[in-house]
Amino acid sequence: MLAPYFAVGIFWCIFSNAWLAIFAYHLQILLWARRPFPSMRLPGLKQIICFALPAVIAGPLFYFILPSIIHADLFTWLADYHLSGLSLVLMIPYFGIVHPYLEQLHWAQLREDTPVAHPLFAGYHIMVLYSLLTIPWLIACFAVLTAASLMWRQMRRRSGSSALPVISHALADTGIIIAAFIRVYRG
């Protein structure tokens, strides 16, 4: 459960490099994987619509509320963490596809093993966002991410599919990073 804390603590907080932080996190996930990758049996369309598709609202919601929840210039903040230009463009598919898959792989069993996994999942995200969001929105993000972790555990249990939480996570993360990209580079 401490893997993202090490990666973010060192590479985000000390070296201010988003790519190094995410690679260090993902490398730990791959090195410490205790089980083979689960089969990604796709759930039915009804399950996707009911459980995963609501995550699509994350991007548009983030796009509209972003100006009122941040206390730093988004362009500067992203650039400070080496996310500008081509680097940000490349982060969109990586963060939207690879990251949700690996993160769900990592946290799925931890969520089953202990309830403390949910706030720990949310907590490392707060380390990333503390220099961008205002305090009330950091608290809100912590609550939303803790709830998302609980929701993904329930999705997996109810559907019997590891794919459903991955799809939901990918839709949310893709929407959020595209919203940030559009906010930074809009017209």
Helices and strands as residue ranges (DSSP letters): H 3-7, I 8-14, H 18-32, H 45-47, I 48-52, G 53-57, H 58-69, H 74-80, H 86-93, I 94-98, H 99-113, H 117-129, H 135-159, H 163-185
